[in-house]
């Protein structure tokens, strides 16, 4: 019976600690309270990525762009016939977005969608720019094979100079997408 009492005491200790830690961690999410995107924070990473792809797909379609599924897994979709990879991030506590798992695959543009509690940011980045500034330069993982995936950190209040022509606001990103000549 003593073993059960020790187990209960340990459980109560963990429960009490979790309550304290929860209060501290939930402070990080206060800025998201009453946001239409608050629920997104509770999604696993894979579901967040899927959400980002669906949001971009629907947004492009509603805005009148031609949107189709990609014929393969090297891109997420076709917009006006151009191969598009979608990256999604919610705003981090430090005020930045991190667009992760950027790979050197068969796509022409990466659309990076960032969601803040009450704002959205978006950049349409050509593969050439990604190769010049991100892919092979900002490795996401370390070690011998650390260059197969990259990531980019963006502070929406002061993005890198090379990223400014790629968008920032949804309106600016839409103009970039709209400017992509239709391919058949």
C-alpha positions in Angstrom: 0.0 0.0 0.0 2.9 2.4 0.6 3.9 2.2 -3.1 0.4 3.5 -4.0 0.8 6.4 -1.6 4.1 7.3 -3.1 2.7 7.1 -6.6 -0.2 9.4 -5.6 2.2 11.8 -3.9 4.3 11.9 -7.1 1.3 12.3 -9.3 0.1 15.2 -7.1 3.5 16.8 -7.3 3.5 16.6 -11.1 -0.1 17.9 -11.3 0.7 20.8 -9.1 3.9 21.6 -11.1 1.9 21.3 -14.4 -0.7 23.8 -13.1 2.1 26.3 -12.3 3.8 25.7 -15.6 0.5 26.0 -17.5 -0.1 29.4 -16.1 3.3 30.5 -17.2 3.0 29.0 -20.7 -0.5 30.4 -21.3 0.8 33.9 -20.9 2.5 33.4 -24.3 -0.9 32.9 -25.9 -2.7 35.9 -24.4 -2.2 37.9 -27.5 -4.1 35.3 -29.5 -7.2 35.4 -27.2 -10.3 36.2 -29.3 -8.4 35.8 -32.5 -10.2 33.8 -35.3 -7.0 31.8 -35.5 -6.5 31.0 -31.9 -7.5 27.4 -32.5 -4.7 27.0 -35.0 -2.1 27.1 -32.2 -3.4 23.7 -30.9 -2.9 21.9 -34.2 0.1 19.6 -34.7 2.7 20.8 -37.2 1.5 18.6 -40.0 -2.1 19.9 -39.7 -0.9 23.5 -39.6 0.9 22.9 -42.9 -2.2 21.3 -44.4 -4.3 24.3 -43.2 -1.8 26.7 -44.9 -2.1 24.9 -48.2 -5.9 24.9 -48.0 -6.0 28.6 -47.1 -3.7 29.6 -50.0 -5.6 27.4 -52.4 -9.0 28.9 -51.5 -7.7 32.5 -51.3 -6.2 32.2 -54.8 -9.4 30.6 -56.2 -11.6 33.3 -54.7 -9.3 36.0 -56.0 -9.8 34.7 -59.5 -6.5 33.0 -60.1 -6.4 29.6 -61.9 -5.6 27.0 -59.2 -5.0 23.3 -59.7 -3.6 20.4 -57.8 0.1 19.6 -58.5 0.6 16.5 -60.6 3.3 15.3 -58.2 4.6 15.8 -54.6 7.3 18.2 -55.7 4.9 21.2 -55.4 1.7 21.8 -53.5 -0.4 23.4 -56.3 -0.4 25.1 -59.6 -1.3 28.8 -59.7 -1.8 30.2 -63.2 0.1 27.1 -64.3 3.1 27.8 -62.1 4.4 25.2 -59.6 3.9 26.6 -56.1 5.2 25.3 -52.7 3.3 26.6 -49.7 4.9 27.3 -46.3 2.9 28.3 -43.3 3.8 29.8 -39.9 2.0 31.3 -37.0 3.6 34.3 -35.3 6.1 33.3 -32.6 6.2 35.0 -29.2 9.3 36.9 -30.3 7.3 38.5 -33.2 8.7 36.5 -36.1 7.6 33.8 -38.5 9.7 30.7 -39.2 9.0 29.1 -42.5 10.5 25.6 -42.3 11.3 22.6 -44.4 12.2 24.6 -47.4 13.7 22.1 -49.9 15.3 22.3 -53.3 12.4 20.6 -55.1 10.6 21.1 -58.4 8.6 24.3 -57.8 8.9 27.8 -59.2 7.7 29.9 -56.2 7.2 29.4 -52.5 4.2 31.2 -51.0 5.0 31.9 -47.3 1.8 32.6 -45.4 2.2 33.9 -41.8 -0.8 34.3 -39.5 -0.8 36.6 -36.5 -3.6 36.9 -34.1 -5.3 39.7 -36.1 -3.2 40.0 -39.3 -1.9 37.9 -42.1 1.4 38.3 -44.0 2.3 36.7 -47.3 5.4 36.5 -49.5 5.7 35.0 -53.0 9.3 34.0 -53.3 10.9 32.8 -56.5 12.9 29.6 -56.4 15.9 31.7 -57.7 15.7 34.0 -54.6 15.4 31.1 -52.3 18.5 29.5 -53.9 20.4 32.8 -53.5 19.4 33.5 -49.9 17.9 30.5 -48.2 18.5 27.0 -49.7 22.0 25.9 -48.8 22.5 29.0 -46.7 20.1 28.7 -43.8 20.2 25.0 -42.9 17.4 24.0 -40.6 19.2 21.0 -39.3 22.9 20.6 -38.4 25.2 17.7 -39.1 26.5 16.2 -42.3 23.1 16.1 -44.0 22.0 19.5 -42.6 21.6 21.2 -45.9 18.7 19.2 -47.3 16.1 21.5 -45.5 16.3 25.2 -44.8 14.2 27.7 -43.1 13.7 31.4 -43.2 13.0 33.7 -40.2 11.0 36.8 -41.1 10.1 39.7 -38.8 7.1 41.2 -40.6 7.9 44.7 -39.3 11.4 44.6 -40.9 11.8 41.8 -43.5 15.1 41.3 -45.2 15.6 43.8 -48.1 15.6 41.1 -50.8 12.2 39.9 -49.5 10.3 43.2 -49.7 9.4 43.0 -53.5 7.9 39.5 -52.8 4.9 40.9 -50.8 4.4 41.4 -47.1 0.7 42.1 -47.0 -1.9 39.8 -48.6 -2.6 42.6 -51.2 1.0 42.9 -52.1 1.4 39.1 -52.4 -1.7 38.9 -54.5 -0.2 41.4 -57.0 2.9 39.2 -57.3 0.7 36.1 -57.9 -1.5 37.9 -60.3 1.6 39.1 -62.3 2.5 35.5 -63.0 1.7 34.9 -66.6 -0.8 32.1 -67.2 0.7 28.8 -68.4 -1.2 26.0 -69.9 
